[in-house]
Amino acid sequence: MPHRALIVIDVQNDYVTGDLPIEYPDVAVSLRNIGLAMDAARESGIPVVVVQNTAPPSAPIFAQGTPGWELHDAVRSRGWDHYIEKRLPSAFVGTGLAAWIAEHGIDTLVVAGYMTHNCDDTTIKHAFDAGLAVEFLSDASGSLGYENRVGRASAEEIHRVFCVVQQSRFAAVLTTEEWIRAVKSGAMPERDSIYGSNRRARQSRELRRSTMEV
């Protein structure tokens, strides 16, 4: 059986009522699922790690001590077993998280929080490279849209693509409901590979092509 810890990343007011609002999935949905995951972890004896991102006072978002920097009540009201303050995307960098994980015999990191494509993704890959199994709660996380000189991508596109990539190697991607069922039943979440994911994509492409030719 996996020895899990649930890490809840940067669930702070700036993502909810501030100037960096999560767009997809709907932030009310992800906040609800974050709460459900934290409650389920507590009931199952899974330790909860809460992470808070801190920026300098001059920063437009997450400036330490501002209302937007504060943890959202969905997390703050529930409490945690371990708290981390970070200044970079990965929850491992400069925080002592790796030492805490080793001290508590954790072999599986369950990731929820914000954002799917930034701090979640970086933390997941850091954990994977460190030899940990990772589970990612896709509906207890979220993304927002981007536009820059390279192009434009919606929040839904970013979230969906990052989830597909995570499932291809780095994490077992589940909904919160699926994860809670797995915890209670002892079932192992499905994992995948780059080869398998690409093979299915090529087979689907070939099937569409042959169908069009007919």
N, C-alpha and C positions, 0 to 999 in steps of 0.2 A: 504493500500500500504506500502511496506517496506521502511524504511528510511535507505538507504544504505550509506556506505563509501567503496571506493575501496582502498585496501592496496596493494602496489606494493613492494614486498620483495626482497631486496638484488640483484637488477639487476646491477651488478658490472662487471667491465672488466675482473676480474679473471675468471668468468664463460664463457667468450666469447673468449677473446684472451690471457688469462692467463693460469695458470697451473692447473686449475680445470674445464675443458671445459664441458659444458652441452652437452649430447649426444642424448637424446631422450625426447620429439620431437626435431627435428633439431633446433638448437639455432636460426637460421635465422627466422624460422617459429614462434617460441615463442616470439622473440623480436618484430616481426611484429604485433602479436596479442596483446602483452602488449601495444604497441602504439595505436592500434585500441581501446582497452578497455579504456585507458586513455582519448582518444579523445571522445569516446562515453559518458564517465562519465562526462566530462566537458560540453558536449552539453546538458546533462540531469540534470545538477545541482547537480551531485553526487560528494562530496568532495573526493579528492585523497590524500592518505597518502603514502609517500615514506619512505622506511626503508633502512638504510645502515648499513651493518655489519662491525664492527671495531675490528681488532686484534692487539696485541702488535707489536712493531717494529720488533721483532725477529721472528715473525710468517712467515711461507712460503707462506701464502695466506692472503689477506685482511689486510695486514699491513698498518696501518694508514699513509696516505700521499703518498703511492706508486701508480703508474698508475693502478695496478690491483684492488686497493681499490676504485678507483673513480667510480662513477655511470656511467653506459653506456649512450651514447648520446641519445639512444631511450627514456630514461627517463629524463635525464638532460635537453634535449632540450624542453621538454613539461611543466616542472614546476609542482607544487603541492600546496596543501592547508595546509599540515602539514608534517613536517619532523621529523623522528626518527632515532637516532643512537643507535644501540644495540650491545651487546657483547655476548649474549646467543641466542639459537635458537628461542625462543618465542619472538615475537615483543611486548609482554605485560610485560616482566620481566625487571624491572628497567628503564622503558621508559616513564611512564605517559600515555600510550596509553589508558588504561581503563578510566582514568579521562577525557581524550579528548573525547572519545566515549560517555561517560555519559553527558558531557557538551553540546554535539551537538545532543543529542537525537537519536543516531544511534542504530538501532536494528538489522541490517543485515550487516555483514562484507563480502565483496567480495575479495577473495584472488587470487593474481597473483604473478608471480616471482619465485624465486629459493630458495631451491630446493624442489621439490614435497615431497620428503620423509623425509626432515629434517626441515628446518625453516617453510615451508608452513604447513606441518603436525602438528608441535608443536603449531604453532599459531592458526590453525583451532581448535584443540582440546582444547586449552586454551579458545578460544572464545566460543566454545560450552559449556564448563563447566561453563562459566560465564553467560550463558543464552541467548547468541546471536544466531540468525540464521546465517548460513554461506553459501556462494556460492563460489565454487572453479572453476576457469577457467583452464580446463585440458590442453588446447593447448597454454596457455599463462604462462606455467610453464615448468619444465623439471627436468630430473634426469641424473645421470651418473652411470657407472658400479662400482661394488665393488668386491674385492676378499680379503679374510682374512682366518684365521684358521678354521672358521666355514663353509666356502664354497665360492661360486661364484654366482653372480647375474648380469645380464645385465641391462643396463639403461632402456631398454624397459620393462623388467620384473618388475623392481622396480616401475617404473612409473605406469604401468597398475594395479598392485596389490594395490598400495596405493590409486589410484583413485577408485577402486572397494570398498575398505574398507571405504573410505570417504563417498561414496554414500550410504553405508549400514546404516549410522546413522548420521555422523558428519556434512555432507555438501550436498548441491545439486550440483552435478558435471555437468558442462556444457562446451561446446565449447564457444569460444568468440562470434561466430556468434549467437549461441543460446541465450547467455546471453544478447546481444544487442537487439535481437528481444523481449526478455522478458521485458527488460527495456522499450522499446518503446510501447509495446502492453499492459503492465500491467499484463501479464500472470504470474502466480506463478510457479516457477521451480518445477519439480517433486522431491520429497524426498522419502526416503525409510526407511526400518527398518532392524535390524539384523535378526529378525524372518522371514520377507518376503524374504530377500536376501538368507538366508539359506534354506528356504522352496523351493524356485525355484531351488537352486542348487541340493537339494535332489531329486526333481521331475525330473530334467534333467538327473541325474545319474540313476534313476530308469528306465527312458525311454530308455536310451542307453543300460542298462542291458537287458531289455525285448526285445529290437530290436535284440541284439546279440543272445539271446536264440532262437528267431524265425529263 
